[in-house]
């Protein structure tokens, strides 16, 4: 009581201060401090406004909320209410919940406060809509009133049903309400529409014409089943009058008796959805075969069976489409054939679309292809394409064998590792015998080490990929089709030529490969004989080149200058040495069946490829010979490598015969003289003349190019007379001047070329005469 008396006293002082003059009033800050002190001591419970300038008590805020709800017609949003009252939303929400808990006529829903007056007004509006439209749906009212469907149904409609709202609830859909007059009006519409329909009509059309809800339509149709029936109670269904159903049944029976089959499409056009059940009901005594697009009677099936037996017995063909009704498509005919062809008949025939051919008739058609098979096989062997195919096939098999050998080595290493890890002797001072489980893989169930089995499967798959043989086509489907078409054309079956060609293509391909293999074996026998002759001819050619190089070596060694000898050696190996190396490489490539399309003039890369890809017996000597071609410092070194390469190829070098060497030198000289006689080019005349004089003077042969002419002339200064030496030097200078001015385009240059050409033309016969009549000192004319 003392506290309360103190509060009263403070209140009186506060009021007195407020009513006093400005000099005696408390300031706003003092008032705020006093209120804050009272709130801290819990003596008063007030609510701040959002701007902090005013205070409200709980009861006053509750009264303002009720007043605002009344002003807004019984429904107010708490967010808007908080803005209007200038109070925090949480405080307003708390007051609203307390009011709703204490007053059963108030409802707090989705942040809105609703009272009973609003509910009665909404119920009255719903009843007005029922009177106007005859039916309402609660779901649509949620959009109108922005309230949940359950709230409208349970708090508004059902409590006021048969009082404010005069209607009935739909037993099938609790959210739908309608009036009795509405149902009677719609039933009358439906009854009139069904009585007027005489053909199958979609339910959707009836719904659009009558503008009646679907549920009322289905309910009314069930009551009026005497008019007709409904296929499916949905807008996609159809209403079929009984008069039309009788017409359908009559049409199906008449059409089947006349044709022996029924098309699903035709029956569906009558308005029948389940064709199979409908036909089975109308033709219960008939033996029917139901196919994908049609229903066929037993009469047509027996007709086809009889014709098929005649076809097989006569070893001919049968076009099934000619004995069946033309309305049946090719797909229908093929489906009928699947029911007619027994396993026995299938072994004796082949079906191509709607045509059945016996095997005997087909063999007769392709008999003319046997000659074609022989021709193509012969052509493949003669052209070498079959040999190429055999080589590729062998290389594929070799790859598979190598991979299998590598896998086998890996497996053996794995076995040795396991044995070493799981031996019998134990470790330590007390050795104890231990038993290890067997790692043998059992075939049953593939039980064993999982990782090992996976490795095996990977190896098998890799082997299959590597072992896939290249396809070799000797005869094409197009060629087979041309031959077959000539046989089929008189029967009017030329359209089956491609199908028949595709069928016989694998068989004829195997036959052509077998024929090619037979011819290939025969050619191998002939080639073995020719190979011996080829071996002898190559051996003779290599002996000739070997002797030429040996004789040319003697000539180049006569030059005192080492640089000249080196240049002549390089030129000798680059020309004749390359010929030797090419001949041996090509022989090895042929012996090893290497896949090469090289010409006789091989490049260094091609020679190295042949050497690397050749068999082991040839590889070493051939690689050494290829290196010696560019790396030899003497002719003897190259000839030694050549000898070893020839021995690897089973070729023999002939013994050196000095008498034959003299004959070879003499023949070489006469060859040069013959060339000189027919030569008109000044540069070549000088080159040939220098070689002839060198050969006569030294009794040796020299292999040199045009760039070595000056060195040869320098060497010949000792054997030529002063006049001859002057002649050759002058001729040599003129040739060099001509070669340097030939490309000139000026008038002065052209005049100089003409003058040089004239001088050389005058001197050429003299040079030829000197070279042709040159004799070694001390040698008589008889020699």
GITA-V830494 format. One record per residue. N is the residue number from 1. RES is the residue in three letters. PSI is psi in radians with two decimals (none if undefined). D_LAST is the distance of its C-alpha to the last C-alpha in Angstrom with 1 decimal. Layout:
N	RES	PSI	D_LAST
N	RES	PSI	D_LAST
This chain:
1	UNK	-0.61	170.9
2	UNK	-0.69	170.5
3	UNK	-0.75	167.0
4	UNK	-0.69	168.1
5	UNK	-0.65	171.0
6	UNK	-0.66	168.5
7	UNK	-0.77	166.3
8	UNK	-0.70	169.3
9	UNK	-0.71	170.2
10	UNK	-0.67	166.8
11	UNK	-0.71	166.7
12	UNK	-0.72	170.0
13	UNK	-0.69	168.8
14	UNK	-0.74	165.6
15	UNK	-0.71	167.6
16	UNK	-0.69	170.0
17	UNK	-0.61	167.2
18	UNK	-0.61	165.7
19	UNK	-0.18	169.0
20	UNK	3.08	169.8
21	UNK	2.95	168.9
22	UNK	-0.52	165.4
23	UNK	-0.46	166.4
24	UNK	-0.15	167.5
25	UNK	2.73	164.6
26	UNK	2.59	161.6
27	UNK	2.89	158.3
28	UNK	-0.63	155.4
29	UNK	-0.68	153.7
30	UNK	-0.69	156.7
31	UNK	-0.73	157.2
32	UNK	-0.69	153.6
33	UNK	-0.65	154.1
34	UNK	-0.78	157.3
35	UNK	-0.70	155.7
36	UNK	-0.68	152.7
37	UNK	-0.68	155.1
38	UNK	-0.68	157.0
39	UNK	-0.69	153.8
40	UNK	-0.62	152.5
41	UNK	-0.06	155.9
42	UNK	0.36	155.7
43	UNK	-0.43	158.9
44	UNK	2.73	157.6
45	UNK	1.81	154.7
46	UNK	2.92	153.3
47	UNK	2.31	150.0
48	UNK	2.55	148.2
49	UNK	2.97	147.1
50	UNK	-0.55	143.5
51	UNK	-0.14	144.5
52	UNK	0.19	146.6
53	UNK	-0.26	149.6
54	UNK	2.78	151.8
55	UNK	2.51	152.8
56	UNK	2.55	153.7
57	UNK	2.85	155.4
58	UNK	-0.76	154.1
59	UNK	-0.66	157.1
60	UNK	-0.71	156.8
61	UNK	-0.69	153.1
62	UNK	-0.70	153.9
63	UNK	-0.68	156.6
64	UNK	-0.65	154.2
65	UNK	-0.78	151.6
66	UNK	-0.74	154.3
67	UNK	-0.74	155.4
68	UNK	-0.64	151.9
69	UNK	-0.68	151.3
70	UNK	-0.76	154.5
71	UNK	-0.63	153.6
72	UNK	0.19	150.1
73	UNK	0.39	151.6
74	UNK	0.07	151.1
75	UNK	2.12	147.3
76	UNK	2.56	145.7
77	UNK	2.30	142.3
78	UNK	-0.57	142.4
79	UNK	-0.80	139.7
80	UNK	-0.64	141.7
81	UNK	-0.69	144.9
82	UNK	-0.65	143.4
83	UNK	-0.74	142.5
84	UNK	-0.76	146.0
85	UNK	-0.17	147.9
86	UNK	0.68	145.6
87	UNK	2.63	145.3
88	UNK	2.46	142.3
89	UNK	-0.61	140.9
90	UNK	-0.68	141.3
91	UNK	-0.73	145.0
92	UNK	-0.73	145.5
93	UNK	-0.69	143.6
94	UNK	-0.77	145.7
95	UNK	-0.68	148.9
96	UNK	-0.73	147.7
97	UNK	-0.69	146.9
98	UNK	-0.66	150.4
99	UNK	-0.75	152.1
100	UNK	-0.61	150.2
101	UNK	-0.63	151.0
102	UNK	-0.50	154.7
103	UNK	1.96	155.2
104	UNK	-0.30	154.1
105	UNK	-0.12	154.2
106	UNK	2.53	151.4
107	UNK	2.27	147.7
108	UNK	1.99	144.8
109	UNK	2.09	141.7
110	UNK	0.77	138.2
111	UNK	0.33	139.6
112	UNK	2.54	142.5
113	UNK	2.15	146.2
114	UNK	2.38	147.9
115	UNK	3.11	151.6
116	UNK	-0.51	153.6
117	UNK	-0.69	154.6
118	UNK	-0.69	150.9
119	UNK	-0.75	150.4
120	UNK	-0.66	153.4
121	UNK	-0.72	152.2
122	UNK	-0.70	148.7
123	UNK	-0.68	150.4
124	UNK	-0.70	152.4
125	UNK	-0.68	149.3
126	UNK	-0.69	147.6
127	UNK	-0.67	150.6
128	UNK	-0.68	150.6
129	UNK	-0.67	146.9
130	UNK	-0.73	147.8
131	UNK	-0.61	150.6
132	UNK	-0.80	148.1
133	UNK	-0.38	145.0
134	UNK	-0.22	146.4
135	UNK	2.48	143.7
136	UNK	2.74	142.2
137	UNK	2.22	139.3
138	UNK	-0.62	139.6
139	UNK	-0.67	135.9
140	UNK	-0.52	136.3
141	UNK	-0.42	139.4
142	UNK	-0.59	137.3
143	UNK	-0.57	135.4
144	UNK	-0.80	138.7
145	UNK	-0.08	140.6
146	UNK	0.80	137.7
147	UNK	2.65	139.1
148	UNK	2.60	137.7
149	UNK	-0.68	138.2
150	UNK	-0.66	140.0
151	UNK	-0.77	142.4
152	UNK	-0.73	143.3
153	UNK	-0.86	143.7
154	UNK	-0.52	145.7
155	UNK	-0.36	147.6
156	UNK	-0.96	148.3
157	UNK	-1.01	148.0
158	UNK	-0.73	149.2
159	UNK	-0.47	152.3
160	UNK	0.11	153.4
161	UNK	2.40	152.6
162	UNK	0.10	155.7
163	UNK	-1.36	157.5
164	UNK	-0.75	155.7
165	UNK	2.10	152.7
166	UNK	1.72	153.8
167	UNK	3.07	150.8
168	UNK	2.58	149.2
169	UNK	2.35	146.2
170	UNK	2.20	143.3
171	UNK	-0.44	143.2
172	UNK	-0.38	139.4
173	UNK	1.88	138.6
174	UNK	-0.23	141.0
175	UNK	0.01	139.8
176	UNK	2.36	141.0
177	UNK	2.49	144.6
178	UNK	2.91	146.1
179	UNK	2.80	149.5
180	UNK	-0.65	151.0
181	UNK	-0.56	151.2
182	UNK	-0.75	147.5
183	UNK	-0.77	146.7
184	UNK	-0.70	149.0
185	UNK	-0.74	147.6
186	UNK	-0.65	144.0
187	UNK	-0.65	144.9
188	UNK	-0.72	146.4
189	UNK	-0.80	143.2
190	UNK	-0.72	141.1
191	UNK	-0.74	143.5
192	UNK	-0.70	143.3
193	UNK	-0.75	139.5
194	UNK	-0.60	138.9
195	UNK	-0.46	141.4
196	UNK	-0.28	139.5
197	UNK	2.33	135.9
198	UNK	0.00	134.7
199	UNK	2.85	131.0
200	UNK	2.25	128.9
201	UNK	2.32	129.1
202	UNK	2.52	127.4
203	UNK	-0.62	129.7
204	UNK	-0.63	128.3
205	UNK	-0.76	129.5
206	UNK	-0.70	133.0
207	UNK	-0.69	133.1
208	UNK	-0.67	132.1
209	UNK	-0.74	134.6
210	UNK	-0.33	137.6
211	UNK	0.80	136.7
212	UNK	2.46	138.0
213	UNK	2.56	136.7
214	UNK	-0.69	134.4
215	UNK	-0.64	136.5
216	UNK	-0.63	139.6
217	UNK	-0.82	137.6
218	UNK	-0.68	136.4
219	UNK	-0.72	139.9
220	UNK	-0.66	141.5
221	UNK	-0.63	138.9
222	UNK	-0.62	139.7
223	UNK	-0.48	143.4
224	UNK	0.86	142.6
225	UNK	-0.25	140.3
226	UNK	-0.35	142.0
227	UNK	-0.63	140.1
228	UNK	-2.92	136.6
229	UNK	2.82	134.2
230	UNK	2.33	131.7
231	UNK	-0.92	128.1
232	UNK	2.34	127.7
233	UNK	1.28	130.2
234	UNK	2.81	127.9
235	UNK	-0.42	127.1
236	UNK	-0.16	123.9
237	UNK	3.10	126.1
238	UNK	2.61	127.7
239	UNK	2.13	131.3
240	UNK	2.01	131.4
241	UNK	2.62	134.6
242	UNK	-0.58	135.8
243	UNK	-0.62	135.7
244	UNK	-0.60	132.0
245	UNK	-0.67	131.3
246	UNK	-0.68	132.8
247	UNK	-0.69	130.6
248	UNK	-0.83	127.5
249	UNK	-0.69	128.3
250	UNK	-0.70	128.9
251	UNK	-0.74	125.6
252	UNK	-0.78	123.6
253	UNK	-0.75	125.2
254	UNK	-0.75	124.8
255	UNK	-0.70	121.1
256	UNK	-0.73	120.1
257	UNK	-0.54	121.9
258	UNK	-0.66	120.2
259	UNK	-0.43	116.6
260	UNK	0.11	116.3
261	UNK	2.92	114.9
262	UNK	2.35	115.9
263	UNK	2.35	113.8
264	UNK	-0.67	114.6
265	UNK	-0.75	114.1
266	UNK	-0.73	116.7
267	UNK	-0.60	119.3
268	UNK	-0.60	118.7
269	UNK	-0.39	119.5
270	UNK	-0.14	123.0
271	UNK	0.19	123.6
272	UNK	2.18	122.9
273	UNK	-0.86	121.3
274	UNK	1.52	120.9
275	UNK	-0.78	119.6
276	UNK	-0.83	119.0
277	UNK	-0.67	122.5
278	UNK	-0.81	124.1
279	UNK	-0.69	122.3
280	UNK	-0.59	123.0
281	UNK	-0.67	126.7
282	UNK	-0.46	126.9
283	UNK	1.20	124.9
284	UNK	-0.43	126.0
285	UNK	-0.14	125.5
286	UNK	2.55	122.0
287	UNK	1.80	118.8
288	UNK	2.60	116.7
289	UNK	2.05	113.2
290	UNK	2.06	113.0
291	UNK	-3.02	109.6
292	UNK	-0.70	108.2
293	UNK	-0.13	109.3
294	UNK	2.95	111.5
295	UNK	2.12	113.9
296	UNK	2.41	113.0
297	UNK	2.89	115.4
298	UNK	-0.42	114.7
299	UNK	-0.79	114.7
300	UNK	-0.65	111.5
301	UNK	-0.78	109.8
302	UNK	-0.63	110.7
303	UNK	-0.75	109.4
304	UNK	-0.67	105.9
305	UNK	-0.76	105.9
306	UNK	-0.80	106.5
307	UNK	-0.60	103.7
308	UNK	-0.69	101.3
309	UNK	-0.69	102.1
310	UNK	-0.70	101.3
311	UNK	-0.80	98.0
312	UNK	-0.72	96.9
313	UNK	-0.58	98.0
314	UNK	-0.03	96.2
315	UNK	0.84	93.0
316	UNK	-2.47	92.9
317	UNK	2.90	93.9
318	UNK	2.18	97.1
319	UNK	1.78	97.7
320	UNK	-0.49	100.9
321	UNK	-0.35	101.7
322	UNK	-0.32	102.6
323	UNK	0.03	105.4
324	UNK	2.79	106.9
325	UNK	2.47	109.0
326	UNK	-0.32	107.0
327	UNK	-0.36	108.8
328	UNK	2.25	106.9
329	UNK	3.02	103.8
330	UNK	-0.64	100.4
331	UNK	-0.70	101.4
332	UNK	-0.70	104.6
333	UNK	-0.76	102.8
334	UNK	-0.63	100.3
335	UNK	-0.65	103.2
336	UNK	-0.65	104.9
337	UNK	-0.58	101.7
338	UNK	-0.48	101.8
339	UNK	-0.39	105.3
340	UNK	-0.69	104.3
341	UNK	2.01	100.9
342	UNK	2.87	101.5
343	UNK	-0.63	98.9
344	UNK	-0.76	98.3
345	UNK	-0.61	97.7
346	UNK	-0.57	95.5
347	UNK	-0.42	93.1
348	UNK	-0.06	92.7
349	UNK	2.92	92.6
350	UNK	2.45	91.1
351	UNK	2.24	93.1
352	UNK	1.65	91.6
353	UNK	-2.03	94.4
354	UNK	0.07	97.1
355	UNK	2.32	94.8
356	UNK	2.12	94.6
357	UNK	2.34	91.5
358	UNK	2.72	91.3
359	UNK	-0.64	88.1
360	UNK	-0.73	87.6
361	UNK	-0.69	87.7
362	UNK	-0.72	85.3
363	UNK	-0.63	82.8
364	UNK	-0.62	82.9
365	UNK	-0.64	82.2
366	UNK	0.16	79.0
367	UNK	-0.58	77.7
368	UNK	-0.20	75.3
369	UNK	-0.26	73.7
370	UNK	-0.68	71.9
371	UNK	-0.68	69.3
372	UNK	-0.66	68.8
373	UNK	-0.79	68.4
374	UNK	-0.69	65.6
375	UNK	-0.79	63.7
376	UNK	-0.65	64.0
377	UNK	-0.74	62.9
378	UNK	-0.74	59.8
379	UNK	-0.67	59.0
380	UNK	-0.70	59.5
381	UNK	-0.71	57.1
382	UNK	-0.63	54.4
383	UNK	-0.27	54.6
384	UNK	-0.04	54.6
385	UNK	-0.60	58.0
386	UNK	-0.67	59.5
387	UNK	-0.66	56.8
388	UNK	-0.72	57.5
389	UNK	-0.73	61.2
390	UNK	-0.72	60.6
391	UNK	-0.77	58.5
392	UNK	-0.67	61.3
393	UNK	-0.75	63.9
394	UNK	-0.64	62.1
395	UNK	-0.68	61.8
396	UNK	-0.82	65.5
397	UNK	-0.63	66.3
398	UNK	-0.67	64.1
399	UNK	-0.73	66.1
400	UNK	-0.76	69.3
401	UNK	-0.70	68.2
402	UNK	-0.74	67.0
403	UNK	-0.67	70.4
404	UNK	-0.67	72.3
405	UNK	-0.70	70.3
406	UNK	-0.72	71.2
407	UNK	-0.68	74.8
408	UNK	-0.70	74.8
409	UNK	-0.71	73.5
410	UNK	-0.70	76.2
411	UNK	-0.70	78.9
412	UNK	-0.71	77.8
413	UNK	-0.68	78.0
414	UNK	-0.70	81.5
415	UNK	-0.74	82.6
416	UNK	-0.66	81.4
417	UNK	-0.73	83.3
418	UNK	-0.72	86.5
419	UNK	-0.71	86.3
420	UNK	-0.61	85.9
421	UNK	-0.53	88.8
422	UNK	0.82	91.2
423	UNK	3.10	90.6
424	UNK	-0.69	93.3
425	UNK	2.24	93.8
426	UNK	2.95	96.3
427	UNK	3.04	96.1
428	UNK	-3.02	98.3
429	UNK	-0.45	99.9
430	UNK	1.48	101.6
431	UNK	2.25	98.7
432	UNK	2.39	100.0
433	UNK	2.27	98.2
434	UNK	2.64	98.1
435	UNK	2.40	97.4
436	UNK	2.56	95.3
437	UNK	2.57	95.6
438	UNK	2.39	92.9
439	UNK	0.22	90.6
440	UNK	2.36	89.6
441	UNK	2.23	89.9
442	UNK	2.51	92.1
443	UNK	-0.54	91.2
444	UNK	2.21	94.9
445	UNK	0.03	96.0
446	UNK	0.63	92.9
447	UNK	2.47	94.9
448	UNK	-2.78	93.0
449	UNK	2.11	91.6
450	UNK	-0.77	91.8
451	UNK	-0.65	89.0
452	UNK	-0.76	86.7
453	UNK	-0.62	87.5
454	UNK	-0.68	86.9
455	UNK	-0.70	83.4
456	UNK	-0.75	82.6
457	UNK	-0.70	83.7
458	UNK	-0.69	81.6
459	UNK	-0.74	78.6
460	UNK	-0.74	79.2
461	UNK	-0.72	79.5
462	UNK	-0.71	76.3
463	UNK	-0.68	74.6
464	UNK	-0.70	75.9
465	UNK	-0.74	74.7
466	UNK	-0.52	71.2
467	UNK	0.13	71.1
468	UNK	2.09	72.0
469	UNK	2.52	69.3
470	UNK	2.46	67.8
471	UNK	2.34	69.1
472	UNK	2.02	66.7
473	UNK	2.00	68.0
474	UNK	-0.55	66.5
475	UNK	2.46	69.4
476	UNK	2.80	71.9
477	UNK	-0.62	75.6
478	UNK	-0.70	75.1
479	UNK	-0.68	72.9
480	UNK	-0.72	75.4
481	UNK	-0.65	78.2
482	UNK	-0.72	76.6
483	UNK	-0.77	76.4
484	UNK	-0.60	79.9
485	UNK	-0.59	81.5
486	UNK	-0.59	80.6
487	UNK	-0.61	82.7
488	UNK	-0.39	85.6
489	UNK	-0.75	86.0
490	UNK	-0.47	87.9
491	UNK	-0.09	90.4
492	UNK	0.40	90.8
493	UNK	0.46	89.5
494	UNK	-0.33	86.3
495	UNK	-0.24	87.7
496	UNK	0.07	87.0
497	UNK	-0.76	83.3
498	UNK	-0.74	82.4
499	UNK	-0.74	84.8
500	UNK	-0.65	83.5
501	UNK	-0.73	79.9
502	UNK	-0.60	80.7
503	UNK	-0.73	82.4
504	UNK	-0.10	79.5
505	UNK	-0.86	76.8
506	UNK	-0.68	76.7
507	UNK	-0.86	76.7
508	UNK	-0.53	73.9
509	UNK	-0.76	71.9
510	UNK	-0.73	72.0
511	UNK	-0.72	71.1
512	UNK	-0.67	68.1
513	UNK	-0.69	66.9
514	UNK	-0.73	67.3
515	UNK	-0.73	65.4
516	UNK	-0.67	62.6
517	UNK	-0.69	62.5
518	UNK	-0.80	62.2
519	UNK	-0.59	59.4
520	UNK	-0.71	57.7
521	UNK	-0.72	57.9
522	UNK	-0.70	56.3
523	UNK	-0.56	53.5
524	UNK	-0.70	52.9
525	UNK	-0.72	52.3
526	UNK	-0.67	49.7
527	UNK	-0.55	48.2
528	UNK	-0.68	47.8
529	UNK	-0.75	45.6
530	UNK	-0.53	43.7
531	UNK	-0.65	43.5
532	UNK	-0.74	41.6
533	UNK	-0.71	39.0
534	UNK	-0.73	39.0
535	UNK	-0.75	38.6
536	UNK	-0.71	35.5
537	UNK	-0.71	33.9
538	UNK	-0.68	34.8
539	UNK	-0.73	33.4
540	UNK	-0.70	30.1
541	UNK	-0.72	30.0
542	UNK	-0.65	31.0
543	UNK	-0.70	28.2
544	UNK	-0.81	25.7
545	UNK	-0.69	27.3
546	UNK	-0.83	27.6
547	UNK	-0.66	23.9
548	UNK	-0.78	23.1
549	UNK	-0.73	25.7
550	UNK	-0.71	24.3
551	UNK	-0.66	20.8
552	UNK	-0.49	22.4
553	UNK	-0.67	24.5
554	UNK	-0.67	21.6
555	UNK	-0.77	20.8
556	UNK	-0.42	24.5
557	UNK	-0.24	25.1
558	UNK	-0.33	22.9
559	UNK	2.25	25.7
560	UNK	-0.55	28.2
561	UNK	2.27	31.2
562	UNK	-0.60	33.0
563	UNK	-0.62	34.5
564	UNK	-0.75	31.1
565	UNK	-0.72	29.9
566	UNK	-0.73	33.3
567	UNK	-0.76	33.0
568	UNK	-0.62	29.5
569	UNK	-0.79	30.9
570	UNK	-0.73	33.9
571	UNK	-0.65	31.9
572	UNK	-0.80	29.7
573	UNK	-0.62	32.8
574	UNK	-0.50	34.7
575	UNK	-1.32	32.2
576	UNK	-0.63	30.2
577	UNK	-0.68	32.9
578	UNK	-0.67	35.6
579	UNK	-0.72	33.9
580	UNK	-0.83	33.9
581	UNK	-0.70	37.5
582	UNK	-0.75	38.7
583	UNK	-0.77	37.3
584	UNK	-0.71	39.0
585	UNK	-0.78	42.2
586	UNK	-0.64	42.5
587	UNK	-0.77	42.0
588	UNK	-0.69	44.7
589	UNK	-0.71	47.0
590	UNK	-0.67	46.8
591	UNK	-0.61	47.4
592	UNK	0.06	50.4
593	UNK	0.75	51.8
594	UNK	2.53	52.1
595	UNK	1.45	53.7
596	UNK	2.52	50.9
597	UNK	0.64	50.1
598	UNK	2.67	47.0
599	UNK	-3.07	43.9
600	UNK	-0.53	40.3
601	UNK	1.63	40.2
602	UNK	2.62	42.7
603	UNK	2.99	44.3
604	UNK	-0.69	44.9
605	UNK	-0.72	48.5
606	UNK	-0.68	47.6
607	UNK	-0.73	45.2
608	UNK	-0.64	47.9
609	UNK	-0.76	50.5
610	UNK	-0.74	48.5
611	UNK	-0.72	47.9
612	UNK	-0.58	51.6
613	UNK	-0.10	52.9
614	UNK	3.00	50.6
615	UNK	2.89	51.8
616	UNK	-0.60	52.1
617	UNK	-0.45	49.1
618	UNK	-0.42	46.8
619	UNK	-0.87	48.6
620	UNK	-1.00	47.7
621	UNK	-0.63	43.9
622	UNK	-0.68	43.7
623	UNK	-0.71	45.8
624	UNK	-0.69	43.7
625	UNK	-0.72	40.5
626	UNK	-0.66	42.2
627	UNK	-0.65	43.2
628	UNK	-0.40	39.8
629	UNK	-0.57	38.3
630	UNK	-0.27	40.1
631	UNK	-0.03	40.9
632	UNK	2.41	37.7
633	UNK	-0.28	36.5
634	UNK	2.79	33.2
635	UNK	-0.62	30.8
636	UNK	-0.69	31.5
637	UNK	-0.76	35.2
638	UNK	-0.72	34.6
639	UNK	-0.57	32.3
640	UNK	-0.77	35.0
641	UNK	-0.61	37.7
642	UNK	-0.73	35.5
643	UNK	-0.75	35.2
644	UNK	-0.67	39.0
645	UNK	-0.67	39.7
646	UNK	-0.65	37.5
647	UNK	-0.65	39.3
648	UNK	-0.50	42.6
649	UNK	0.20	41.5
650	UNK	0.70	40.6
651	UNK	2.50	36.8
652	UNK	2.48	34.2
653	UNK	2.37	30.9
654	UNK	2.68	28.0
655	UNK	2.60	26.4
656	UNK	2.28	23.2
657	UNK	1.96	20.1
658	UNK	-0.54	17.1
659	UNK	-0.73	14.8
660	UNK	-0.53	16.5
661	UNK	-0.73	16.1
662	UNK	-0.70	12.3
663	UNK	-0.69	12.8
664	UNK	-0.71	15.6
665	UNK	-0.73	13.8
666	UNK	-0.75	11.2
667	UNK	-0.65	14.4
668	UNK	-0.72	16.2
669	UNK	-0.77	14.0
670	UNK	-0.62	14.3
671	UNK	-0.72	18.0
672	UNK	-0.70	18.5
673	UNK	-0.67	17.0
674	UNK	-0.72	19.4
675	UNK	-0.70	22.2
676	UNK	-0.67	21.6
677	UNK	-0.70	21.8
678	UNK	0.01	25.2
679	UNK	2.49	26.6
680	UNK	-0.24	29.4
681	UNK	2.14	30.8
682	UNK	-0.76	30.1
683	UNK	-0.76	30.2
684	UNK	-0.60	27.8
685	UNK	-0.78	25.4
686	UNK	-0.75	25.5
687	UNK	-0.87	25.0
688	UNK	-0.69	22.0
689	UNK	-0.72	20.3
690	UNK	-0.73	21.0
691	UNK	-0.68	19.5
692	UNK	-0.83	16.3
693	UNK	-0.70	15.8
694	UNK	-0.73	17.0
695	UNK	-0.74	14.5
696	UNK	-0.71	11.5
697	UNK	-0.64	13.3
698	UNK	-0.13	14.5
699	UNK	0.57	12.2
700	UNK	2.84	15.7
701	UNK	2.63	17.8
702	UNK	2.30	21.0
703	UNK	1.83	24.2
704	UNK	2.78	26.3
705	UNK	-3.14	29.0
706	UNK	-0.49	29.8
707	UNK	-0.23	32.1
708	UNK	0.08	29.2
709	UNK	-0.73	27.3
710	UNK	-0.67	29.2
711	UNK	-0.65	28.2
712	UNK	-0.75	24.5
713	UNK	-0.64	24.8
714	UNK	-0.70	26.6
715	UNK	-0.59	23.9
716	UNK	-0.01	21.2
717	UNK	-0.48	23.4
718	UNK	-0.35	21.7
719	UNK	-0.19	18.2
720	UNK	2.64	19.5
721	UNK	2.98	21.1
722	UNK	-0.72	24.9
723	UNK	-0.76	24.9
724	UNK	-0.70	22.5
725	UNK	-0.73	24.5
726	UNK	-0.71	27.7
727	UNK	-0.83	26.6
728	UNK	-0.66	25.7
729	UNK	-0.74	28.9
730	UNK	-0.77	31.0
731	UNK	-0.67	29.6
732	UNK	-0.71	30.3
733	UNK	-0.73	33.9
734	UNK	-0.70	34.6
735	UNK	-0.73	33.5
736	UNK	-0.74	35.9
737	UNK	-0.70	38.7
738	UNK	-0.74	38.3
739	UNK	-0.56	38.5
740	UNK	-0.40	41.6
741	UNK	0.00	43.5
742	UNK	-0.59	42.8
743	UNK	0.02	45.9
744	UNK	2.46	48.2
745	UNK	-0.05	51.1
746	UNK	2.83	52.5
747	UNK	-0.68	52.2
748	UNK	-0.69	50.5
749	UNK	-0.72	48.0
750	UNK	-0.69	47.2
751	UNK	-0.67	46.8
752	UNK	-0.69	44.4
753	UNK	-0.73	42.3
754	UNK	-0.71	42.2
755	UNK	-0.75	41.1
756	UNK	-0.73	38.3
757	UNK	-0.70	37.1
758	UNK	-0.77	37.0
759	UNK	-0.74	35.0
760	UNK	-0.64	32.4
761	UNK	-0.63	32.2
762	UNK	-0.62	31.4
763	UNK	-0.33	28.7
764	UNK	-0.86	27.0
765	UNK	-0.60	25.0
766	UNK	-0.75	23.8
767	UNK	-0.75	22.8
768	UNK	-0.69	20.9
769	UNK	-0.74	19.1
770	UNK	-0.76	18.2
771	UNK	-0.69	16.9
772	UNK	-0.49	15.0
773	UNK	0.10	13.3
774	UNK	2.35	12.8
775	UNK	2.50	9.8
776	UNK	2.48	10.1
777	UNK	2.25	11.7
778	UNK	0.08	10.1
779	UNK	2.24	6.4
780	UNK	2.98	5.5
781	UNK	-0.52	5.4
782	UNK	-0.70	3.8
783	UNK	none	0.0
